[in-house]
Amino acid sequence: MKYLSVIAVLITVAGCATSQSPVSQVDMAAADAVEFMRPYELSRNDVSFVSLGRVEGESCQTNMFSDKPTQQEALLRMKVAAAALGANRLILRSCEQGQTDSCRARWVCTGDAHQLQPLQ
């Protein structure tokens, strides 16, 4: 009976292993509309750029049963955040690996979201 209790607890913990929701197909489509660019491209004079602010994406491993965080997931989540602001361009500023009280391991990527617009 004690063995069954331990199994029940492990199943419950494994079921609650991820605090982040998976990236949906809608999010993936929005992220695909956002392209990375180099900072020097902001000086182009054939288009204009509107700065929409700083965005962040995180991939977090909450406990030993959840998936390991990846830089690719953090980058994807950053693109999703940029798309939510209406951006179509993104300048990557940094990606760092670390941990916090709530994430035993994590990747965090930050960047600047921009909207490229043709000149009027």
Backbone bond lengths (Angstrom), bond angles and torsions (degrees), N, CA, C in turn:
res aa  C-N    CA-C-N  psi(-1)  N-CA   C-N-CA  omega(-1)  CA-C   N-CA-C  phi
1 M - - - 1.453 - - 1.531 110.80 -
2 K 1.346 115.03 -40.43 1.457 119.23 178.64 1.532 110.07 -62.99
3 Y 1.325 116.63 -37.23 1.462 122.71 178.74 1.532 110.32 -60.92
4 L 1.325 117.18 -41.47 1.465 121.18 179.20 1.524 111.20 -66.29
5 S 1.318 117.41 -35.80 1.472 121.07 178.45 1.518 110.67 -64.35
6 V 1.331 115.96 -41.90 1.463 120.26 179.32 1.529 110.19 -64.44
7 I 1.319 117.38 -42.40 1.463 121.31 178.74 1.529 110.36 -63.29
8 A 1.319 117.41 -42.21 1.461 121.15 179.58 1.525 110.85 -61.49
9 V 1.325 117.08 -41.71 1.464 121.07 179.13 1.539 109.98 -65.30
10 L 1.328 117.68 -43.45 1.461 121.11 179.77 1.524 111.56 -63.28
11 I 1.306 117.87 -40.50 1.466 121.25 178.25 1.522 110.27 -64.90
12 T 1.322 116.78 -41.42 1.460 121.01 178.74 1.518 110.61 -63.07
13 V 1.331 116.95 -46.00 1.456 120.74 -179.92 1.523 110.44 -64.76
14 A 1.309 118.05 -42.77 1.462 121.20 179.56 1.529 110.70 -64.43
15 G 1.307 117.74 -34.72 1.456 121.52 178.67 1.508 112.72 -68.58
16 C 1.315 117.50 -26.44 1.461 122.73 179.75 1.518 110.96 -102.42
17 A 1.296 117.57 21.69 1.460 121.68 -170.72 1.511 113.94 -68.47
18 T 1.295 119.44 -31.50 1.457 119.61 -176.28 1.513 110.41 -109.48
19 S 1.338 115.05 130.53 1.462 119.26 177.28 1.517 111.00 -91.46
20 Q 1.327 117.93 -19.02 1.445 121.12 179.79 1.518 109.61 -94.49
21 S 1.313 114.67 139.14 1.457 118.07 176.83 1.524 108.63 -76.84
22 P 1.320 117.09 150.54 1.461 118.77 178.44 1.523 110.33 -66.51
23 V 1.307 115.50 153.18 1.466 120.54 178.47 1.524 107.93 -72.96
24 S 1.331 116.29 123.83 1.464 120.73 -176.88 1.523 111.08 -80.62
25 Q 1.327 115.80 170.14 1.463 121.09 177.58 1.521 111.16 -64.23
26 V 1.342 116.79 -34.39 1.464 120.67 177.73 1.525 109.48 -64.63
27 D 1.339 116.59 -44.47 1.460 120.87 177.44 1.527 111.07 -61.63
28 M 1.333 116.04 -40.16 1.460 120.37 180.00 1.525 110.46 -62.55
29 A 1.313 117.50 -41.91 1.461 121.27 179.51 1.532 110.20 -64.37
30 A 1.322 116.79 -41.78 1.465 121.07 178.27 1.530 110.30 -64.78
31 A 1.324 117.03 -42.24 1.461 121.20 179.76 1.521 111.26 -64.61
32 D 1.320 117.18 -34.04 1.468 120.95 179.13 1.528 111.95 -65.39
33 A 1.330 116.59 -23.20 1.462 120.92 -179.96 1.533 112.06 -80.61
34 V 1.326 117.35 -8.93 1.465 122.22 -179.40 1.527 108.63 -103.04
35 E 1.334 115.93 126.20 1.461 121.57 -179.25 1.524 110.27 -110.87
36 F 1.319 115.36 143.00 1.463 120.01 173.79 1.519 109.14 -75.90
37 M 1.322 115.74 147.77 1.465 120.79 175.53 1.521 109.24 -143.50
38 R 1.308 116.24 164.80 1.462 122.63 179.07 1.530 109.33 -87.71
39 P 1.338 117.83 148.24 1.474 119.99 -179.04 1.530 113.92 -56.51
40 Y 1.328 117.75 -35.26 1.471 119.44 -178.27 1.524 112.42 -65.70
41 E 1.341 118.08 -18.84 1.461 120.20 179.13 1.526 112.29 -67.52
42 L 1.333 117.82 -16.85 1.472 120.71 177.51 1.523 111.27 -63.73
43 S 1.328 117.52 -19.92 1.468 120.56 -179.25 1.533 112.95 -86.25
44 R 1.323 117.68 3.13 1.465 120.03 177.28 1.526 109.65 -58.18
45 N 1.327 116.51 144.48 1.466 119.13 179.23 1.528 113.10 -111.88
46 D 1.337 116.76 7.24 1.463 119.47 177.48 1.532 112.73 -96.17
47 V 1.329 116.62 -6.99 1.467 123.75 177.11 1.518 108.02 -143.99
48 S 1.317 116.21 169.18 1.471 119.16 174.24 1.521 108.81 -119.88
49 F 1.311 115.43 153.29 1.460 121.98 179.22 1.524 109.01 -120.93
50 V 1.316 115.90 133.78 1.459 121.76 175.01 1.522 106.48 -109.48
51 S 1.329 115.65 122.48 1.468 119.99 179.27 1.525 109.22 -77.21
52 L 1.328 115.90 129.30 1.461 121.22 -179.49 1.522 112.69 -108.92
53 G 1.320 116.87 -0.95 1.460 120.28 175.23 1.511 114.47 112.36
54 R 1.301 114.22 179.22 1.464 122.68 -178.36 1.521 109.49 -84.55
55 V 1.321 116.51 139.75 1.467 121.94 177.03 1.524 108.93 -127.66
56 E 1.317 114.37 159.71 1.460 121.08 -177.62 1.519 109.85 -139.94
57 G 1.306 115.83 146.96 1.459 121.98 173.92 1.513 108.69 -132.15
58 E 1.323 116.24 141.22 1.459 120.58 -176.87 1.522 110.94 -132.00
59 S 1.307 115.40 142.03 1.457 123.27 170.11 1.523 105.56 -122.19
60 C 1.329 116.21 121.72 1.463 120.95 -169.58 1.522 111.73 -127.88
61 Q 1.319 116.12 135.23 1.458 122.14 171.13 1.524 106.09 -103.07
62 T 1.337 116.50 108.74 1.459 120.39 -174.73 1.521 113.67 -78.90
63 N 1.330 116.74 -30.99 1.460 120.09 178.04 1.520 109.12 -152.84
64 M 1.317 116.20 177.57 1.465 118.74 -174.23 1.522 113.52 -68.76
65 F 1.326 118.28 -12.93 1.458 121.30 179.78 1.526 112.95 -89.97
66 S 1.324 117.73 -16.27 1.463 120.22 -178.38 1.530 110.39 -85.90
67 D 1.333 115.04 163.14 1.464 120.95 -178.98 1.522 110.64 -62.79
68 K 1.318 115.34 150.48 1.456 120.32 176.03 1.525 108.87 -68.99
69 P 1.325 116.75 143.32 1.464 119.11 179.74 1.525 110.49 -71.60
70 T 1.329 115.41 151.00 1.459 119.91 178.23 1.524 110.43 -129.02
71 Q 1.305 114.74 150.82 1.452 120.26 176.32 1.528 109.80 -65.85
72 Q 1.330 117.39 -35.91 1.462 121.05 -179.63 1.526 111.02 -61.66
73 E 1.338 117.74 -40.88 1.464 120.31 178.58 1.523 110.81 -66.81
74 A 1.330 117.41 -40.50 1.464 120.70 178.11 1.524 110.75 -62.56
75 L 1.337 117.30 -41.46 1.464 121.00 177.37 1.525 111.13 -64.13
76 L 1.323 116.91 -42.18 1.462 121.33 178.81 1.521 110.64 -62.86
77 R 1.321 117.53 -45.21 1.466 120.73 178.97 1.531 111.65 -64.17
78 M 1.338 116.84 -32.65 1.459 120.33 176.48 1.532 109.60 -67.01
79 K 1.331 117.60 -41.39 1.466 121.07 177.48 1.529 110.89 -64.07
80 V 1.325 117.65 -38.38 1.468 121.53 177.22 1.532 109.72 -63.13
81 A 1.336 116.90 -42.37 1.470 120.74 178.43 1.526 110.74 -63.77
82 A 1.326 117.20 -39.33 1.466 120.91 178.03 1.525 110.40 -65.38
83 A 1.318 117.02 -42.86 1.466 121.24 179.20 1.525 110.64 -62.26
84 A 1.325 117.60 -36.20 1.471 121.07 178.99 1.532 111.39 -63.68
85 L 1.333 116.88 -26.03 1.466 120.64 176.72 1.524 112.23 -85.21
86 G 1.325 117.07 -7.60 1.455 121.32 -178.24 1.520 112.84 93.31
87 A 1.320 117.47 15.49 1.464 121.53 -179.08 1.522 110.82 -78.25
88 N 1.326 114.97 152.83 1.460 120.38 171.47 1.528 111.18 -126.47
89 R 1.329 116.50 -0.58 1.466 122.48 175.79 1.531 108.31 -136.65
90 L 1.331 114.79 151.49 1.462 120.54 -176.20 1.517 109.21 -145.15
91 I 1.322 116.11 131.17 1.460 121.69 174.47 1.523 107.58 -104.83
92 L 1.315 116.46 119.03 1.463 121.65 178.84 1.529 108.58 -75.28
93 R 1.322 115.92 127.41 1.466 120.97 178.07 1.525 111.29 -100.77
94 S 1.327 117.41 -44.76 1.467 118.84 -179.97 1.521 110.75 -164.64
95 C 1.321 114.35 155.54 1.464 123.14 169.20 1.520 106.31 -133.84
96 E 1.311 115.77 126.96 1.459 120.52 -177.27 1.509 110.28 -131.04
97 Q 1.308 114.15 145.22 1.454 121.42 177.20 1.522 107.63 -105.53
98 G 1.329 117.16 140.61 1.457 120.47 179.90 1.508 111.18 -172.72
99 Q 1.321 115.03 -154.79 1.463 120.99 177.63 1.520 109.06 -154.20
100 T 1.325 115.76 159.13 1.457 122.44 176.68 1.518 107.58 -137.36
101 D 1.323 116.43 -177.19 1.464 119.98 176.99 1.522 111.45 -62.68
102 S 1.335 117.36 -35.22 1.463 120.17 -177.67 1.533 113.39 -93.93
103 C 1.323 117.86 -13.34 1.468 122.00 178.75 1.524 109.38 -125.02
104 R 1.299 115.81 115.64 1.463 117.93 179.05 1.519 111.40 -70.01
105 A 1.331 117.12 -23.79 1.466 123.63 172.29 1.519 106.63 -152.19
106 R 1.331 116.54 144.99 1.454 118.52 179.75 1.514 111.61 -160.26
107 W 1.316 114.57 157.90 1.449 124.57 169.39 1.525 106.31 -116.78
108 V 1.314 117.12 135.64 1.463 122.32 174.60 1.523 107.92 -129.72
109 C 1.325 116.20 125.88 1.460 121.96 176.89 1.519 108.62 -117.33
110 T 1.333 116.57 137.82 1.461 121.78 177.84 1.518 109.20 -124.34
111 G 1.319 114.91 151.72 1.449 120.31 179.24 1.513 111.21 -161.76
112 D 1.312 115.14 176.75 1.457 122.42 179.06 1.519 109.27 -110.38
113 A 1.323 116.07 124.64 1.462 122.53 -179.39 1.524 110.00 -88.64
114 H 1.314 116.24 135.81 1.470 121.99 179.56 1.526 109.23 -137.18
115 Q 1.310 113.58 154.07 1.452 119.45 172.48 1.522 108.01 -113.83
116 L 1.312 116.38 117.92 1.466 122.21 177.08 1.523 107.08 -81.11
117 Q 1.335 115.31 129.96 1.457 120.06 178.99 1.534 109.04 -131.10
118 P 1.328 117.25 140.04 1.467 118.73 176.15 1.532 109.50 -67.31
119 L 1.309 115.38 152.07 1.476 119.72 177.47 1.518 109.31 -68.32
120 Q 1.308 115.28 143.34 1.467 121.62 179.57 1.501 110.89 -85.85
